Amino acid sequence: MAMISKIAARVPNGGLIAFFVVMTLFFCFFARNFATATNVENILVGYSFIAIVALGQMFPIMARGIDLSIGSILALAGMVVFDAILIFELPGWIAIILAIAAATLAGTLNGLFIVILSLQPFVATLATLAGYRGLVYAISGRQLYPELATTPLRDPSLAWFNEYYDVGAWFGLDAFITTPWIPASFLVLLVVMVFLYVLLAKTPYGTALKATGGNKEAARLAGLRVRMIEVSAYAMSGFLAGIAAVLLVARLTTSTEALGIGMELTAIAAAVIGGTRLLGGQGNVLGPVLGAFFLGVVLIGLTLMGISQFVQQMLTGAILLAAVGYDAIRRGAGQ
């Protein structure tokens, strides 16, 4: 533990990286079939969209808020894709744009409810969690046209997100070494990470977002448009939930009314484990991604070891409590 604390103090997300490596090595030795190419692919595919949702959750938390509706927004975007392709017979790329736009709008409405009506983020997004989920049922093509319930989504634009690509061949590396094929969903995650890194670390917006979450009144007195920044944080949460929805629907080749249920808790856990402080003002792009894949490694490793799902849920809660407690200890120590 002392070594991990030293790493954490010197390297951003150092403690989480150390825990990630330790847990991965543990399961490589003690979980059958964990250290296989197939399992690595399963982790990359299964948790890339969760990492994107966690990145979205990071924005409201950095602004000293929270988005409990992110799972319902994901379901809304997924149902927009389903309806646009199967009912309105629109091209897949248009359905994708509409889904991401709908999710961004839903996130923006969350922000507007909070800043205009002066609602607590917990209360506002708890209300929209139920409201957006009801909207999903209202527009569900599976409910309106039951015969579509078993019809898969086969659009080429969606199929791209479910493919694997030889990235090494793009850079001419195959002539020297054998490179692994990377799932498209993970490539999308990498693109999202680069975009968000530039946004948060290389533009004034990132500084303004952290300042707003750190001390809203001081940020307002400094001339920052804190209300607009807060709204933008929830809009980003919705936008990234929309992207994650496209990846998930492409993987499942359908969308259901229950899509994304409980995902808000996983996203919060990944973001907090990744170092995003619940008191706002601090966070980085790498943390939530590491947090999401850390949870993936732990849960899949436990499954391969034959540990029951109930125990896995208890351990997930314990990991989240440990992350929050560790953050509180570091704040108390003035780090």
Protein Blocks (a to p, Z undefined) as FASTA:
>chain_A
ZZmmmmmmmpghklmmmmmmmmmmmmmmmmghklgfklmmmmmmmmmmmmmmmmmmmmmm
mnopadfklmmmmmmmmmmmmmmmmmnopafklmmmmmmmmmmmmmmmmmmmmmmnopaf
klmmmmmmmmmmmmmmmmmmklmmmmlmmpccfbfklmmmmcccdfklmnopmmmmccdd
ddfklmmmmmmmmmmmmmmmmcmklmmmmmmmmommlmmmnopafklmmmmmmmmmmmmm
mmmmmmmmmmnopacfkgoihklmmmmmmmmmnopafkgoiacfklmmmmmmmmmmmmmm
mmmnopafklmmmmmmmmmmmmmmmmmmmmmnoZZ
